[in-house]
Amino acid sequence: MRIAITGGGTGGHTSAGLAVASALAERGVECVWIGSRHGIEAARVPERGIPLYAIPTGKLRRYWSWQ
């Protein structure tokens, strides 16, 4: 079985995701990570031997903007 974990940008989200990936790996589940090449996950995920698939990310604007 292969599971995709997403998230990152901050240490809190990444640390929780890495803990889940570690627990799943102990049960023989293969994990891949989908995240940003600019967030904290870009360094921490590959260190753990988890494949990282980087996608374009950005801030979700919850207000009207010309940007």
PDB file of N, CA, C and O in Angstrom:
ATOM      1  N   MET A   1       0.847  -1.166   0.000  1.00  0.00           N
ATOM      2  CA  MET A   1       0.000   0.000   0.000  1.00  0.00           C
ATOM      3  C   MET A   1       0.896   1.234   0.000  1.00  0.00           C
ATOM      4  O   MET A   1       1.957   1.242   0.625  1.00  0.00           O
ATOM      5  N   ARG A   2       0.463   2.266  -0.701  1.00  0.00           N
ATOM      6  CA  ARG A   2       1.187   3.534  -0.746  1.00  0.00           C
ATOM      7  C   ARG A   2       0.243   4.644  -0.301  1.00  0.00           C
ATOM      8  O   ARG A   2      -0.895   4.737  -0.762  1.00  0.00           O
ATOM      9  N   ILE A   3       0.731   5.474   0.594  1.00  0.00           N
ATOM     10  CA  ILE A   3      -0.055   6.588   1.142  1.00  0.00           C
ATOM     11  C   ILE A   3       0.655   7.894   0.804  1.00  0.00           C
ATOM     12  O   ILE A   3       1.876   7.989   0.927  1.00  0.00           O
ATOM     13  N   ALA A   4      -0.102   8.892   0.381  1.00  0.00           N
ATOM     14  CA  ALA A   4       0.441  10.228   0.145  1.00  0.00           C
ATOM     15  C   ALA A   4       0.110  11.103   1.346  1.00  0.00           C
ATOM     16  O   ALA A   4      -1.041  11.190   1.773  1.00  0.00           O
ATOM     17  N   ILE A   5       1.129  11.740   1.874  1.00  0.00           N
ATOM     18  CA  ILE A   5       0.964  12.685   2.975  1.00  0.00           C
ATOM     19  C   ILE A   5       1.197  14.072   2.395  1.00  0.00           C
ATOM     20  O   ILE A   5       2.141  14.282   1.634  1.00  0.00           O
ATOM     21  N   THR A   6       0.346  15.007   2.752  1.00  0.00           N
ATOM     22  CA  THR A   6       0.494  16.371   2.251  1.00  0.00           C
ATOM     23  C   THR A   6       0.625  17.324   3.425  1.00  0.00           C
ATOM     24  O   THR A   6       0.265  17.009   4.559  1.00  0.00           O
ATOM     25  N   GLY A   7       1.146  18.485   3.120  1.00  0.00           N
ATOM     26  CA  GLY A   7       1.256  19.502   4.155  1.00  0.00           C
ATOM     27  C   GLY A   7       2.669  20.005   4.274  1.00  0.00           C
ATOM     28  O   GLY A   7       3.586  19.523   3.609  1.00  0.00           O
ATOM     29  N   GLY A   8       2.822  20.969   5.122  1.00  0.00           N
ATOM     30  CA  GLY A   8       4.134  21.549   5.340  1.00  0.00           C
ATOM     31  C   GLY A   8       4.038  23.051   5.442  1.00  0.00           C
ATOM     32  O   GLY A   8       2.981  23.616   5.724  1.00  0.00           O
ATOM     33  N   GLY A   9       5.154  23.671   5.210  1.00  0.00           N
ATOM     34  CA  GLY A   9       5.221  25.116   5.353  1.00  0.00           C
ATOM     35  C   GLY A   9       5.631  25.528   6.750  1.00  0.00           C
ATOM     36  O   GLY A   9       6.355  26.507   6.934  1.00  0.00           O
ATOM     37  N   THR A  10       5.163  24.773   7.739  1.00  0.00           N
ATOM     38  CA  THR A  10       5.527  25.052   9.123  1.00  0.00           C
ATOM     39  C   THR A  10       6.018  23.774   9.778  1.00  0.00           C
ATOM     40  O   THR A  10       5.727  22.673   9.309  1.00  0.00           O
ATOM     41  N   GLY A  11       6.751  23.920  10.843  1.00  0.00           N
ATOM     42  CA  GLY A  11       7.277  22.758  11.553  1.00  0.00           C
ATOM     43  C   GLY A  11       6.198  21.900  12.179  1.00  0.00           C
ATOM     44  O   GLY A  11       6.339  20.679  12.243  1.00  0.00           O
ATOM     45  N   GLY A  12       5.117  22.520  12.644  1.00  0.00           N
ATOM     46  CA  GLY A  12       4.054  21.763  13.296  1.00  0.00           C
ATOM     47  C   GLY A  12       3.389  20.763  12.368  1.00  0.00           C
ATOM     48  O   GLY A  12       3.191  19.606  12.737  1.00  0.00           O
ATOM     49  N   HIS A  13       3.045  21.199  11.175  1.00  0.00           N
ATOM     50  CA  HIS A  13       2.415  20.301  10.213  1.00  0.00           C
ATOM     51  C   HIS A  13       3.393  19.234   9.736  1.00  0.00           C
ATOM     52  O   HIS A  13       3.022  18.070   9.581  1.00  0.00           O
ATOM     53  N   THR A  14       4.618  19.625   9.507  1.00  0.00           N
ATOM     54  CA  THR A  14       5.614  18.682   9.004  1.00  0.00           C
ATOM     55  C   THR A  14       5.965  17.642  10.055  1.00  0.00           C
ATOM     56  O   THR A  14       6.056  16.456   9.739  1.00  0.00           O
ATOM     57  N   SER A  15       6.162  18.057  11.283  1.00  0.00           N
ATOM     58  CA  SER A  15       6.504  17.105  12.349  1.00  0.00           C
ATOM     59  C   SER A  15       5.404  16.073  12.550  1.00  0.00           C
ATOM     60  O   SER A  15       5.687  14.886  12.713  1.00  0.00           O
ATOM     61  N   ALA A  16       4.160  16.514  12.541  1.00  0.00           N
ATOM     62  CA  ALA A  16       3.041  15.583  12.697  1.00  0.00           C
ATOM     63  C   ALA A  16       2.984  14.604  11.529  1.00  0.00           C
ATOM     64  O   ALA A  16       2.775  13.408  11.729  1.00  0.00           O
ATOM     65  N   GLY A  17       3.168  15.104  10.327  1.00  0.00           N
ATOM     66  CA  GLY A  17       3.156  14.233   9.151  1.00  0.00           C
ATOM     67  C   GLY A  17       4.285  13.224   9.165  1.00  0.00           C
ATOM     68  O   GLY A  17       4.096  12.073   8.771  1.00  0.00           O
ATOM     69  N   LEU A  18       5.460  13.643   9.615  1.00  0.00           N
ATOM     70  CA  LEU A  18       6.594  12.719   9.698  1.00  0.00           C
ATOM     71  C   LEU A  18       6.356  11.643  10.749  1.00  0.00           C
ATOM     72  O   LEU A  18       6.773  10.499  10.569  1.00  0.00           O
ATOM     73  N   ALA A  19       5.695  11.995  11.836  1.00  0.00           N
ATOM     74  CA  ALA A  19       5.367  11.001  12.863  1.00  0.00           C
ATOM     75  C   ALA A  19       4.398   9.961  12.309  1.00  0.00           C
ATOM     76  O   ALA A  19       4.548   8.767  12.568  1.00  0.00           O
ATOM     77  N   VAL A  20       3.411  10.411  11.551  1.00  0.00           N
ATOM     78  CA  VAL A  20       2.462   9.483  10.930  1.00  0.00           C
ATOM     79  C   VAL A  20       3.184   8.596   9.919  1.00  0.00           C
ATOM     80  O   VAL A  20       2.954   7.388   9.882  1.00  0.00           O
ATOM     81  N   ALA A  21       4.050   9.184   9.104  1.00  0.00           N
ATOM     82  CA  ALA A  21       4.797   8.408   8.112  1.00  0.00           C
ATOM     83  C   ALA A  21       5.672   7.356   8.781  1.00  0.00           C
ATOM     84  O   ALA A  21       5.784   6.236   8.282  1.00  0.00           O
ATOM     85  N   SER A  22       6.284   7.702   9.892  1.00  0.00           N
ATOM     86  CA  SER A  22       7.128   6.757  10.624  1.00  0.00           C
ATOM     87  C   SER A  22       6.302   5.588  11.155  1.00  0.00           C
ATOM     88  O   SER A  22       6.713   4.433  11.046  1.00  0.00           O
ATOM     89  N   ALA A  23       5.142   5.888  11.728  1.00  0.00           N
ATOM     90  CA  ALA A  23       4.270   4.832  12.257  1.00  0.00           C
ATOM     91  C   ALA A  23       3.772   3.923  11.139  1.00  0.00           C
ATOM     92  O   ALA A  23       3.686   2.708  11.316  1.00  0.00           O
ATOM     93  N   LEU A  24       3.447   4.502  10.003  1.00  0.00           N
ATOM     94  CA  LEU A  24       2.986   3.695   8.872  1.00  0.00           C
ATOM     95  C   LEU A  24       4.112   2.829   8.316  1.00  0.00           C
ATOM     96  O   LEU A  24       3.888   1.677   7.945  1.00  0.00           O
ATOM     97  N   ALA A  25       5.325   3.382   8.258  1.00  0.00           N
ATOM     98  CA  ALA A  25       6.471   2.618   7.752  1.00  0.00           C
ATOM     99  C   ALA A  25       6.738   1.391   8.616  1.00  0.00           C
ATOM    100  O   ALA A  25       7.129   0.344   8.100  1.00  0.00           O
ATOM    101  N   GLU A  26       6.531   1.509   9.921  1.00  0.00           N
ATOM    102  CA  GLU A  26       6.703   0.362  10.821  1.00  0.00           C
ATOM    103  C   GLU A  26       5.723  -0.758  10.501  1.00  0.00           C
ATOM    104  O   GLU A  26       5.961  -1.918  10.837  1.00  0.00           O
ATOM    105  N   ARG A  27       4.628  -0.406   9.854  1.00  0.00           N
ATOM    106  CA  ARG A  27       3.610  -1.392   9.483  1.00  0.00           C
ATOM    107  C   ARG A  27       3.736  -1.819   8.021  1.00  0.00           C
ATOM    108  O   ARG A  27       2.863  -2.504   7.489  1.00  0.00           O
ATOM    109  N   GLY A  28       4.827  -1.408   7.380  1.00  0.00           N
ATOM    110  CA  GLY A  28       5.086  -1.821   6.008  1.00  0.00           C
ATOM    111  C   GLY A  28       4.400  -0.992   4.942  1.00  0.00           C
ATOM    112  O   GLY A  28       4.328  -1.409   3.786  1.00  0.00           O
ATOM    113  N   VAL A  29       3.893   0.178   5.313  1.00  0.00           N
ATOM    114  CA  VAL A  29       3.216   1.049   4.360  1.00  0.00           C
ATOM    115  C   VAL A  29       4.236   2.007   3.757  1.00  0.00           C
ATOM    116  O   VAL A  29       5.012   2.626   4.485  1.00  0.00           O
ATOM    117  N   GLU A  30       4.240   2.132   2.441  1.00  0.00           N
ATOM    118  CA  GLU A  30       5.136   3.069   1.761  1.00  0.00           C
ATOM    119  C   GLU A  30       4.468   4.440   1.712  1.00  0.00           C
ATOM    120  O   GLU A  30       3.307   4.557   1.318  1.00  0.00           O
ATOM    121  N   CYS A  31       5.196   5.462   2.108  1.00  0.00           N
ATOM    122  CA  CYS A  31       4.661   6.823   2.103  1.00  0.00           C
ATOM    123  C   CYS A  31       5.413   7.685   1.105  1.00  0.00           C
ATOM    124  O   CYS A  31       6.620   7.533   0.919  1.00  0.00           O
ATOM    125  N   VAL A  32       4.692   8.583   0.473  1.00  0.00           N
ATOM    126  CA  VAL A  32       5.277   9.644  -0.339  1.00  0.00           C
ATOM    127  C   VAL A  32       4.727  10.955   0.206  1.00  0.00           C
ATOM    128  O   VAL A  32       3.682  10.974   0.857  1.00  0.00           O
ATOM    129  N   TRP A  33       5.424  12.037  -0.056  1.00  0.00           N
ATOM    130  CA  TRP A  33       5.038  13.333   0.492  1.00  0.00           C
ATOM    131  C   TRP A  33       4.798  14.305  -0.650  1.00  0.00           C
ATOM    132  O   TRP A  33       5.592  14.382  -1.588  1.00  0.00           O
ATOM    133  N   ILE A  34       3.703  15.045  -0.568  1.00  0.00           N
ATOM    134  CA  ILE A  34       3.403  16.097  -1.531  1.00  0.00           C
ATOM    135  C   ILE A  34       3.456  17.416  -0.777  1.00  0.00           C
ATOM    136  O   ILE A  34       2.710  17.626   0.179  1.00  0.00           O
ATOM    137  N   GLY A  35       4.344  18.301  -1.213  1.00  0.00           N
ATOM    138  CA  GLY A  35       4.510  19.567  -0.506  1.00  0.00           C
ATOM    139  C   GLY A  35       5.233  20.589  -1.357  1.00  0.00           C
ATOM    140  O   GLY A  35       5.315  20.462  -2.579  1.00  0.00           O
ATOM    141  N   SER A  36       5.751  21.591  -0.697  1.00  0.00           N
ATOM    142  CA  SER A  36       6.426  22.702  -1.357  1.00  0.00           C
ATOM    143  C   SER A  36       7.936  22.500  -1.377  1.00  0.00           C
ATOM    144  O   SER A  36       8.504  21.889  -0.471  1.00  0.00           O
ATOM    145  N   ARG A  37       8.567  23.011  -2.404  1.00  0.00           N
ATOM    146  CA  ARG A  37      10.036  22.964  -2.434  1.00  0.00           C
ATOM    147  C   ARG A  37      10.630  24.095  -1.604  1.00  0.00           C
ATOM    148  O   ARG A  37      11.845  24.161  -1.422  1.00  0.00           O
ATOM    149  N   HIS A  38       9.775  24.989  -1.098  1.00  0.00           N
ATOM    150  CA  HIS A  38      10.256  26.130  -0.321  1.00  0.00           C
ATOM    151  C   HIS A  38       9.964  26.015   1.171  1.00  0.00           C
ATOM    152  O   HIS A  38      10.514  26.780   1.963  1.00  0.00           O
ATOM    153  N   GLY A  39       9.128  25.094   1.564  1.00  0.00           N
ATOM    154  CA  GLY A  39       8.775  24.943   2.973  1.00  0.00           C
ATOM    155  C   GLY A  39       9.794  24.105   3.720  1.00  0.00           C
ATOM    156  O   GLY A  39      10.755  23.603   3.137  1.00  0.00           O
ATOM    157  N   ILE A  40       9.574  23.963   5.006  1.00  0.00           N
ATOM    158  CA  ILE A  40      10.478  23.188   5.858  1.00  0.00           C
ATOM    159  C   ILE A  40      10.533  21.721   5.431  1.00  0.00           C
ATOM    160  O   ILE A  40      11.532  21.037   5.654  1.00  0.00           O
ATOM    161  N   GLU A  41       9.448  21.249   4.814  1.00  0.00           N
ATOM    162  CA  GLU A  41       9.408  19.854   4.377  1.00  0.00           C
ATOM    163  C   GLU A  41      10.430  19.547   3.284  1.00  0.00           C
ATOM    164  O   GLU A  41      10.816  18.391   3.111  1.00  0.00           O
ATOM    165  N   ALA A  42      10.874  20.565   2.544  1.00  0.00           N
ATOM    166  CA  ALA A  42      11.838  20.344   1.466  1.00  0.00           C
ATOM    167  C   ALA A  42      13.148  19.758   1.985  1.00  0.00           C
ATOM    168  O   ALA A  42      13.824  19.025   1.263  1.00  0.00           O
ATOM    169  N   ALA A  43      13.512  20.071   3.220  1.00  0.00           N
ATOM    170  CA  ALA A  43      14.740  19.528   3.813  1.00  0.00           C
ATOM    171  C   ALA A  43      14.454  18.322   4.702  1.00  0.00           C
ATOM    172  O   ALA A  43      15.180  17.329   4.659  1.00  0.00           O
ATOM    173  N   ARG A  44      13.407  18.407   5.497  1.00  0.00           N
ATOM    174  CA  ARG A  44      13.176  17.374   6.523  1.00  0.00           C
ATOM    175  C   ARG A  44      12.633  16.063   5.969  1.00  0.00           C
ATOM    176  O   ARG A  44      12.956  14.998   6.494  1.00  0.00           O
ATOM    177  N   VAL A  45      11.824  16.118   4.929  1.00  0.00           N
ATOM    178  CA  VAL A  45      11.221  14.891   4.392  1.00  0.00           C
ATOM    179  C   VAL A  45      12.265  14.004   3.706  1.00  0.00           C
ATOM    180  O   VAL A  45      12.344  12.818   4.025  1.00  0.00           O
ATOM    181  N   PRO A  46      13.069  14.532   2.774  1.00  0.00           N
ATOM    182  CA  PRO A  46      14.080  13.666   2.142  1.00  0.00           C
ATOM    183  C   PRO A  46      15.103  13.104   3.132  1.00  0.00           C
ATOM    184  O   PRO A  46      15.640  12.018   2.913  1.00  0.00           O
ATOM    185  N   GLU A  47      15.379  13.837   4.224  1.00  0.00           N
ATOM    186  CA  GLU A  47      16.297  13.323   5.258  1.00  0.00           C
ATOM    187  C   GLU A  47      15.817  11.997   5.823  1.00  0.00           C
ATOM    188  O   GLU A  47      16.620  11.158   6.231  1.00  0.00           O
ATOM    189  N   ARG A  48      14.507  11.814   5.843  1.00  0.00           N
ATOM    190  CA  ARG A  48      13.903  10.592   6.387  1.00  0.00           C
ATOM    191  C   ARG A  48      13.742   9.506   5.330  1.00  0.00           C
ATOM    192  O   ARG A  48      13.212   8.433   5.619  1.00  0.00           O
ATOM    193  N   GLY A  49      14.197   9.776   4.109  1.00  0.00           N
ATOM    194  CA  GLY A  49      14.093   8.776   3.050  1.00  0.00           C
ATOM    195  C   GLY A  49      12.719   8.685   2.412  1.00  0.00           C
ATOM    196  O   GLY A  49      12.401   7.693   1.757  1.00  0.00           O
ATOM    197  N   ILE A  50      11.906   9.710   2.596  1.00  0.00           N
ATOM    198  CA  ILE A  50      10.565   9.735   2.017  1.00  0.00           C
ATOM    199  C   ILE A  50      10.617  10.548   0.725  1.00  0.00           C
ATOM    200  O   ILE A  50      11.100  11.680   0.731  1.00  0.00           O
ATOM    201  N   PRO A  51      10.125   9.983  -0.389  1.00  0.00           N
ATOM    202  CA  PRO A  51      10.112  10.749  -1.642  1.00  0.00           C
ATOM    203  C   PRO A  51       9.231  11.993  -1.513  1.00  0.00           C
ATOM    204  O   PRO A  51       8.109  11.923  -1.010  1.00  0.00           O
ATOM    205  N   LEU A  52       9.753  13.125  -1.974  1.00  0.00           N
ATOM    206  CA  LEU A  52       9.020  14.391  -1.928  1.00  0.00           C
ATOM    207  C   LEU A  52       8.653  14.796  -3.347  1.00  0.00           C
ATOM    208  O   LEU A  52       9.525  14.918  -4.208  1.00  0.00           O
ATOM    209  N   TYR A  53       7.373  15.004  -3.589  1.00  0.00           N
ATOM    210  CA  TYR A  53       6.882  15.515  -4.858  1.00  0.00           C
ATOM    211  C   TYR A  53       6.475  16.962  -4.628  1.00  0.00           C
ATOM    212  O   TYR A  53       5.452  17.240  -4.003  1.00  0.00           O
ATOM    213  N   ALA A  54       7.292  17.885  -5.145  1.00  0.00           N
ATOM    214  CA  ALA A  54       7.057  19.311  -4.919  1.00  0.00           C
ATOM    215  C   ALA A  54       6.041  19.839  -5.923  1.00  0.00           C
ATOM    216  O   ALA A  54       6.104  19.537  -7.115  1.00  0.00           O
ATOM    217  N   ILE A  55       5.112  20.626  -5.421  1.00  0.00           N
ATOM    218  CA  ILE A  55       4.111  21.271  -6.259  1.00  0.00           C
ATOM    219  C   ILE A  55       4.144  22.767  -5.974  1.00  0.00           C
ATOM    220  O   ILE A  55       4.592  23.184  -4.906  1.00  0.00           O
ATOM    221  N   PRO A  56       3.671  23.585  -6.927  1.00  0.00           N
ATOM    222  CA  PRO A  56       3.614  25.022  -6.669  1.00  0.00           C
ATOM    223  C   PRO A  56       2.631  25.308  -5.531  1.00  0.00           C
ATOM    224  O   PRO A  56       1.507  24.806  -5.530  1.00  0.00           O
ATOM    225  N   THR A  57       3.057  26.100  -4.587  1.00  0.00           N
ATOM    226  CA  THR A  57       2.201  26.437  -3.453  1.00  0.00           C
ATOM    227  C   THR A  57       2.196  27.941  -3.245  1.00  0.00           C
ATOM    228  O   THR A  57       3.070  28.650  -3.742  1.00  0.00           O
ATOM    229  N   GLY A  58       1.234  28.409  -2.528  1.00  0.00           N
ATOM    230  CA  GLY A  58       1.147  29.829  -2.217  1.00  0.00           C
ATOM    231  C   GLY A  58       0.135  30.056  -1.123  1.00  0.00           C
ATOM    232  O   GLY A  58      -0.560  29.139  -0.686  1.00  0.00           O
ATOM    233  N   LYS A  59       0.071  31.259  -0.703  1.00  0.00           N
ATOM    234  CA  LYS A  59      -0.845  31.627   0.366  1.00  0.00           C
ATOM    235  C   LYS A  59      -2.272  31.695  -0.182  1.00  0.00           C
ATOM    236  O   LYS A  59      -2.510  32.249  -1.255  1.00  0.00           O
ATOM    237  N   LEU A  60      -3.200  31.132   0.558  1.00  0.00           N
ATOM    238  CA  LEU A  60      -4.607  31.219   0.197  1.00  0.00           C
ATOM    239  C   LEU A  60      -5.149  32.542   0.718  1.00  0.00           C
ATOM    240  O   LEU A  60      -5.225  32.767   1.926  1.00  0.00           O
ATOM    241  N   ARG A  61      -5.524  33.411  -0.211  1.00  0.00           N
ATOM    242  CA  ARG A  61      -6.047  34.709   0.183  1.00  0.00           C
ATOM    243  C   ARG A  61      -7.532  34.566   0.511  1.00  0.00           C
ATOM    244  O   ARG A  61      -8.324  34.097  -0.306  1.00  0.00           O
ATOM    245  N   ARG A  62      -7.879  34.972   1.694  1.00  0.00           N
ATOM    246  CA  ARG A  62      -9.274  34.892   2.126  1.00  0.00           C
ATOM    247  C   ARG A  62      -9.956  36.257   2.020  1.00  0.00           C
ATOM    248  O   ARG A  62     -10.946  36.534   2.697  1.00  0.00           O
ATOM    249  N   TYR A  63      -9.401  37.091   1.160  1.00  0.00           N
ATOM    250  CA  TYR A  63      -9.948  38.418   0.948  1.00  0.00           C
ATOM    251  C   TYR A  63      -9.697  38.793  -0.504  1.00  0.00           C
ATOM    252  O   TYR A  63      -8.875  38.168  -1.175  1.00  0.00           O
ATOM    253  N   TRP A  64     -10.388  39.793  -0.988  1.00  0.00           N
ATOM    254  CA  TRP A  64     -10.216  40.222  -2.364  1.00  0.00           C
ATOM    255  C   TRP A  64      -8.878  40.930  -2.521  1.00  0.00           C
ATOM    256  O   TRP A  64      -8.486  41.733  -1.673  1.00  0.00           O
ATOM    257  N   SER A  65      -8.179  40.625  -3.616  1.00  0.00           N
ATOM    258  CA  SER A  65      -6.883  41.248  -3.862  1.00  0.00           C
ATOM    259  C   SER A  65      -6.617  41.283  -5.362  1.00  0.00           C
ATOM    260  O   SER A  65      -7.113  40.431  -6.099  1.00  0.00           O
ATOM    261  N   TRP A  66      -5.848  42.250  -5.814  1.00  0.00           N
ATOM    262  CA  TRP A  66      -5.449  42.321  -7.218  1.00  0.00           C
ATOM    263  C   TRP A  66      -4.353  41.316  -7.539  1.00  0.00           C
ATOM    264  O   TRP A  66      -4.079  41.079  -8.716  1.00  0.00           O
ATOM    265  N   GLN A  67      -3.725  40.724  -6.554  1.00  0.00           N
ATOM    266  CA  GLN A  67      -2.592  39.817  -6.780  1.00  0.00           C
ATOM    267  C   GLN A  67      -3.033  38.486  -7.310  1.00  0.00           C
ATOM    268  O   GLN A  67      -2.200  37.612  -7.553  1.00  0.00           O
TER     269      GLN A  67
END
